[in-house]
């Protein structure tokens, strides 16, 4: 599964969580916080999953330090899948 996330539309943490949950179709039960993001990425996303964050620089400017926290959570999920040796993994790229 390849997901495209448009960073031009994400300038706040609230906008990120709304857009992310909508992208995955989990709006009804996603907690819209960083703990929920970590949970979803570690166990709740069907693999393989490649997330492409387009216009990520625009989000980085708008989100500030929260952008780094989101990327840290993405990276933790990616590394977890790698450590477990899973063939089908969560990956991401920033464009």
Secondary structure as GFF3:
##gff-version 3
##sequence-region A 1 95
A	DSSP	beta_strand	2	6	.	.	.	ID=ss1
A	DSSP	three_ten_helix	7	9	.	.	.	ID=ss2
A	DSSP	alpha_helix	13	24	.	.	.	ID=ss3
A	DSSP	alpha_helix	34	39	.	.	.	ID=ss4
A	DSSP	pi_helix	40	44	.	.	.	ID=ss5
A	DSSP	beta_strand	49	54	.	.	.	ID=ss6
A	DSSP	alpha_helix	56	63	.	.	.	ID=ss7
A	DSSP	alpha_helix	65	83	.	.	.	ID=ss8
A	DSSP	beta_strand	90	94	.	.	.	ID=ss9
###
